[in-house]
């Protein structure tokens, strides 16, 4: 089911508030990795990250300053 614009706006606002209180941020891409390297990277990140956001454009949108 598609996410409504209102729900997306709510998610972006929530993420924006969360980003204001964090001490570090990891942004990564999995391109040009072998399957084994991808697996190990994801496993390591899952073990060390307390909160994460899946693959999405929401982090990009929440980092943009309000116009």
N, C-alpha and C positions, 0 to 999 in steps of 0.2 A: 504494500500500500504506500502511496506517495505521501511525503511529508508536506503539510500545508505551509504556506508562507509564514503564517503566524507562529507555527511551531518552530520553524527555522529561525525566525527572529528571536524567539524565546531562548533557543539553544545558543545562539550567538551571544546574546546578552549574558547568559549564565557563564559561558566560556570566557567572555571578556572579563567578568568579575573574578573568575578563578585565576586568570593569567596575571591579574594585578597583584596577587598575593604569593606568587611562586618565586622561588629563589634560583631556579635553573630550568632550562627548556632544551629538550633534545628534538631536533628536526632531522629526519632521515629519509632517504630514498633507498629502495631495494633494487634499483636497476643495476645491471652489470655485475651482479653477484651470482655465484653458482647457487644451486638449490641448497647445498650443504652450508655455504656461508650465510645465506639468508636465514636458514633454520637456526644456526648458532647465534647470529645477531639478535634475532627475535627472542630466543630463549634467554639470552643474557639481559636484554632490556626488560623482559617480563619479570625477571627475578629481582631487578634493581629499581624499577620504577614503581612509585606508589600510586600514581594515577596516570592514565593515558587516554588519548583520543585516537580513535581509529582513522583510517584513511578517509579523508573528507576535505571539503573546501571550507568547512566551518572555522578551523584555526586561522586560515588566511583572512576570512571575513572579519573575525573578531579582532584581528591585529590592526585593521585599518582604522585610522582616526575618524571620528564622526565629522561628517562634512556639514 
